[in-house]
Amino acid sequence: MLKRPRRNRVSAAVRGLVQETHLDCSHLVLPLFLIDGIGQRIEVASLPGTYRLSPDQVLPEIESCMKLGLTNFIMFPAVPDLDKDKMATYSYHPDNFYLKTASEIKKRFPETCLISDVAMDPYSVDGHDGVVKGGKIVNDETLPILAKMAVAQAAAGFDLLGPSDMMDGRVGAIRSALDEAGFTDTGIMAYTAKYASAFYGPFRDALDSAPRDAEDIPKDKKTYQMNPANKREALIEAELDEAEGADFLMVKPALNYLDVIHLLKENHRLPIAAYHVSGECAMLTAACRNGWLDFERAMPETLLSIRRAGADVIITYFAKDYALLSLKGS
Ligand code: PBG
């Protein structure tokens, strides 16, 4: 036999030589849920192992991640109902605990890369990413709010902003507002192909941010997030985000959309990020906690498959688990 592919699998050393895809902590981003108060560490029931942390708890958490080589974080605030309104004004309020915490983190750990989500839903009484008016999510009235939120986040010290709202024109609106305010170095990681997915459930539990159940409030996000059936449409979104000044293009969720990750990677030169979302992580955690799958094998295989599809960056609730596992293995 002239050709024997198994020769290149004969030992760990040879397998190492021919390994095509690599994954290390520098590719990973850990999501952190923040809650106001002191001494708060509340587990997300639908995403075991992930906690809502108060500012005093998040600093040691970041320190322990940094020691493991994990430097990248994306943060989300759990906002008390009292601070929510229709126009998400708390998102840029001077007393906003989330913005203050970000400044503290950057002061203590300037070498981190801190990413913030930009969207109205955690701050909105309606639980939507944009302004709700007459039963609709109104695009153009949402843009100045997103721009204001983005400038406040840049001023707080965030390195990258992730508009996750899927309004048309938001990347451009945010880019010009940032530039006008002098934040030319603050980057944009655009949620480019964000699908109207069933896999965001645990995240909405963590932030209590699901669309509010009321008359005149759309029950789902299908008029702005993409239809899971569509792929070519992701190219339109990607072209727009790139033209409007995005620095990264993101696909979300990751696992059910590996083909979309691949498509954007093949068609664009910007780095591609993939968001391995809460529901995807919850599924794996559930199977592993039941003893049906081996976490230490299934988790890295999952992350590697997202890299193999073309993701340069992976946002995953397993980032710290991966960092711990890599240390154990080395
Ligand atoms: C908010 C936002 C969502 C997620 C990230 N940013 C939820 C949504 O769009 O409803 C989901 C992340 C996850 O499920 O892990 N716009």
Residues whose N, C-alpha, C, O or C-beta is under 5 A from the ligand:
A	BS01	PBG	D117 A119 D121 D129 S164 F199 Y200 F203 V277 S278 G279
